[in-house]
Every structure is written in C-alpha cells, then in structure tokens.
Amino acid sequence: MRSIGWMAMAVASVAAVGAAAQRSLEATRAFDRYIADVEAGFERGARPGDPGPTGFRVEAIHGGTWAVDGGLLHHWRAMALAPGAKAVDLLALLRDYDHLARYYTPDVMASRRLAGGDEAATIAMRFRKQKVVTVVLDAEFETRPGLSGPGRGYSISRSTHIWQVDGAGSKQERRRTEGNDDGFLWRLNSYWMFEETPEGLRMQCDAVSLTRDVPLGLGWLVTPVIATLPRQSLEFTMTATQKALEANR
C-alpha cells in the first residue's frame, strides 16, 4: 500500500499537460485477471526472496510496466534485510494503521482504521507528492496481515477506492469522481512476506497497480517517468520500513 510515491511524480507530468483520463471496464478487468494470477501464486507460508549481498534488491516483474486495453499495469518487487528485527515487529508496524505517516512521511500524510481488527481491517490513507504540481490521493484498502508460522508472516492489501483530491486542505477541497481523473492511480494492491533468518528479518513486497495509458504524442515525456519511478518508490518504502524497524527495536 506504501509503494504509491512514484505514481504521484508520474501524474505530475501528465497533469501538467492537462491530459484527463477515465478508467475503462476493460482496464479494470485486465487488472482483476492479473491479480487473480498473482494471488493464486501467493502462499502465505512462502519464503521471501534473497535480498542479495547488499541486503537490498528491487526487480521488475514482466518488465515492470506493460500496456493493457485502456491502461497500464505495473508489477514491481522489493526485497530487503532488517538486522535484529523479528516477524512480530514488522507485523506490529503494518498493523499500526493510525500512525503510518510516522514511518512513511512525506508520501503518507495521514491514515486511520475505519473498521476491523488485527486480523482484517479497512483503512483509509491520504497520500501527497509534489513534482511540478502537488497531487493528493485518498484511498481505502482492505488489509489482512498475520503470522504464517514461527518467525514468519505476511500481509495482503487490496485497494477498494482511490480518489484524486483537488484543493486539499482548503475550503474548496473535493474528491474527483473515482476513475474519472488524471489517471494517476486507479488500483493498487500490495503483498508482503517476511521471515526471520540468522542475518535478520528478510522482507519482500510486491506492488501491483493500474494507471492510465500514455497520452497520444506524449510517450517521450510520460514513458520514462512511468518506467523509472516504481523502483524509486519501492526503494523508499523498504528503506523507510528498515528505519522504522531499527528505531522501534
């Protein structure tokens, strides 16, 4: 759910040229079909990937970004090591729904639990990114974190609503109609798995998202942004998580 920062920078380029978009049924169905495949292969007891000798690795799945009818799908994976951390530490952080901005500022402005408990919850988050223009998004997620065994855990987070917000913080603040906006972010799911090892806590996060497609004639401007910023966002997410786990020890 915290791998959203790169998209805010991408939409800044799109919004700056005034290219609005509308989420199509075909794009939504493409996302849902892909998510079904992702979740079919996601085992709660699976082990996270090796972060490598540096303790940090980010990779593109299926190239990271590819076109579907009416939009773009994105799938990126990050793996990292948190020395000294335990599975219960990360689980507690992921469940700290009312204080996520404490760990993931400036991308996360605010968060709160709307319903549910530790095993399953509905949460609301507000995101902000400034790049040429300031973009603010309100989002709601259904999240299911837990332990899958001794020293091992997981978290599944699925977006249920995402709104682009105009005039955030002002008297004129309003949410645009969901799916009828600049096309910055229409859907976002994330899948965590983590396991204690002698070296520390291994963590893996997969982020799968749906955005608008590239406006005609603007590929030279938008494509490089879409292709590079997902990696930067995951680096931020994992780095912030490592720092939070270290601070909370």
Stockholm file with secondary structure:
# STOCKHOLM 1.0

chainA/1-249         MRSIGWMAMAVASVAAVGAAAQRSLEATRAFDRYIADVEAGFERGARPGDPGPTGFRVEAIHGGTWAVDGGLLHHWRAMALAPGAKAVDLLALLRDYDHLARYYTPDVMASRRLAGGDEAATIAMRFRKQKVVTVVLDAEFETRPGLSGPGRGYSISRSTHIWQVDGAGSKQERRRTEGNDDGFLWRLNSYWMFEETPEGLRMQCDAVSLTRDVPLGLGWLVTPVIATLPRQSLEFTMTATQKALEANR
#=GR chainA/1-249 SS CCCCHHHHHHHHHHHHTTCCEECCHHHHHHHHHHHHHHHHTCCTTCCCCCCTTTTEEEEEEEEEEEEETTEEEEEEEEEEEETTCCHHHHHHHHTCGGGHHHHHTTTEEEEEEEEECSSSEEEEEEEEEESSSEEEEEEEEEEEEEEEETTEEEEEEEEEEEEEEESTTSTTCEECCTTEESCSCSEEEEEEEEEEETTEEEEEEEEEEEECCCCTTCHHHHHHHHHHHHHHHHHHHHHHHHHHHHHHC
#=GC SS_cons         CCCCHHHHHHHHHHHHTTCCEECCHHHHHHHHHHHHHHHHTCCTTCCCCCCTTTTEEEEEEEEEEEEETTEEEEEEEEEEEETTCCHHHHHHHHTCGGGHHHHHTTTEEEEEEEEECSSSEEEEEEEEEESSSEEEEEEEEEEEEEEEETTEEEEEEEEEEEEEEESTTSTTCEECCTTEESCSCSEEEEEEEEEEETTEEEEEEEEEEEECCCCTTCHHHHHHHHHHHHHHHHHHHHHHHHHHHHHHC
//
